[in-house]
Amino acid sequence: MKIYADRFPTAARQLLTDLLVLAWVYAAIRFAGWVHDLVQKLAVPGQKLERAGGGLADNLAEAGGKVGRLPLVGDELTAPFTKAADAARAVAEAGRDQQDLVGQLALALSIAVLVFPLGLVLFGWLPLRLRWMRRAASAKALAVAPAGRDLLALRALAGQPLGKLARIAPDVAEAWRRGDDATVDALAALELRRLGLRTGR
């Protein structure tokens, strides 16, 4: 007996749910990336501060070096340039610190944005999907054995709506007890359809 996926409502719902979950995860990742990029724009002032402070420090250091070569008063005149260059380096360092802080904030916010949607997927959808996969795999294994077909038929008798059971046979329970192959096959197929599967010979 060959088992394969069929276009029954259960299978269609599973496929639709899977596609929606993929779209949900993709949208969450894109949104987290957008939040990260948006927050990273706050680092622009720090970048400008670092460039300005670094450039000023280099220029002051260069000027101090030239002044320091003057005879007699060179050393005395160099000190103000050195202090100003140190102050400019401190400004550049503050700019780098601001960029690091913004980078950490952007990362933390993007992760926080992902926690809820991915948590729903990992702890809500995924366990249900894995449980369905285990049940479908068990049903496939049962369907290839005569005794397994009987078990699937029994599950159908116990769990399927009465209207569906009545369409198989007027006295479906009696037919199942007699071991009527057509009835057992129909009941097993009914149970497999509930899982989004069907039988084919």
N, C-alpha and C positions, 0 to 999 in steps of 0.2 A: 504494500500500500504506500503510495507516494504522498508526501505531505508538502504543501507549499502555501505561501501566503496568498490570500484571496482578497478581492476588493469588497469585503464586507464592511459594515459600519465600524466594527471594532478596529479592524486594520486601518481603515481610513482615519479614524480618530487618533490612533497611535501615530500615524505618519504626520497628521496635522499638528499634533501636540509636539512631536519631535522638531518639526520645522519652526513652530512658534518658540520653542525653547532655544533653538539655535539663533533665531532672530533676536530674542531677548538678550542672550549672552553677547551677541555682536553689538547690539545697541548699547548695552551697559559698558562694554569695553570702549566703544567710540566715545560715549559720554564721559567716561573717566579720562580718556585722552584729551578731550576738549577741556575739561576742568583743569587738568595738569598744565596744558598750554596756556590757559587763561591766567592761572596763578603765576606761571613762569614769567609773564609780562611784567609782574611787579619787580622782577630782578633788573629791569632795564636801568632804573636810576643807579643801582649799585654798580652796574657795568660802566656807566658813564663816570661815576665817582672813581672807580678803580683806574680807568684810563686817564682821567684828568689828574688824579693824585700821582699816578706813576709817571706820567709825562712831566709834571711839574717837578717831581723829585729828581728825575734825571737831568732836567735843565738846570736846576739849582746846584746839583752836585757838579755838573760840568762847569758852571760859572764859578763855583767855589774853587774848583781845581785850577782854573785860569787865574783867579785872584791870588791864590796861594803861591803862585810862582813869582809874584811881585817881591822885590827885595825889601827887607826890613819889616814892612807892615803886612806882608802876605798872610802870615799865620793869624794875626789878629782879625783881619778882614774875612778870613775863611769861616770863622766860628758862626756868624749869623747865617751864612749860606748853609752850613751843615745842619744847624738847628731847623731852618726852614725846610730843608730837604727831608729831615726826619719827620717833621710834622706832615709833609705831603705824603710820605710813605704810610704814615698812620691813617691818613684819609683813604689812601688806596686799600689798605688792609680792612678798613671799615666797609668799603665797598664790596670786597670779597666776602666778608662775613655776612653782609646783607644778602648777597647772592646765594650763599650756602643756606642761610635760613629760609629764603624763599624756595629753594630747591627742595629742602626737607618738608616744608609746608605743602608744596605741590604734590610731592609723593604721598604724604599722609592723607591729603584730601582725596586724591585719586583712588587710593586703596579703600578709604572709608566709603566712597561712592560705590565701589564694587562689592563691598561686603554683603549688603542686603540682597541685590539681585542674584549674585552667585550663591549666597546662602540658601535662597529659595530653590535654586536648581539642585545644589548638592544634598540638601536635607529634605527637600519636598518632592521634586520630580524624580530625581535619580533613584531613590529607594523604591518608589512605585514602579519605575521602568524596569529595574532589575528583578523585582518580584514578578512582574508580568513575563519577563524573559524566562525566568525559572519555571513558571507555570506552563508557558508555551512549550518549553523544551521537554518538560515532563509529559505533556499531552502528546507531543510528537513521538516520544518513546513508547507511550502506551498504545498509540494508534497502530503501530506496526505489529503488535502481538494480539492474538485472539482474546486472551484474558484481559489485555489492556483495553480492547474495544468494549468488552463487557463493562469494565469499570467506568469508562467514559459514558457509556449508555446509562449506567446507573446514576452517575452524576447529573446527566441530563434529566432523568426522571425525577430526581430530587430537587433540582434547582431551576429547571426551565419553566416558563409560563405554560399554563394548562392549554391555552389556545394553540400554541406551537406543537405541544405533545399530541393533541387531538388530531392535528392535520397529518400526523404520521400514520396513525391507525386508530380505529374506533376504540379498541381496548389495548392501548399501547403497552400497559403494564403486563397484561396477560401474554401478549406477543413476545415481550422481552423475556418473561419467565420460560416460555416455550423454547427460547433460543432462536427465534426466527431471525435469519441472517439479515434480511432486508430491514427489519425493524431495528436490530442492533446497529447496523451500519448507519441508518438514518439518525438514530439517537446519538451515536458517536460523532457523526458529522455535525449535528446540531450543537453539541458541546464544543467541538473544535471551532465552529463559527463564532461562538461566544468569545473565544480567545483570538479571533481574527485569523483563523486557519481553516483550511478545509481539506478533505480527503480526495484523492484521485487515484484511480487504478490504472 
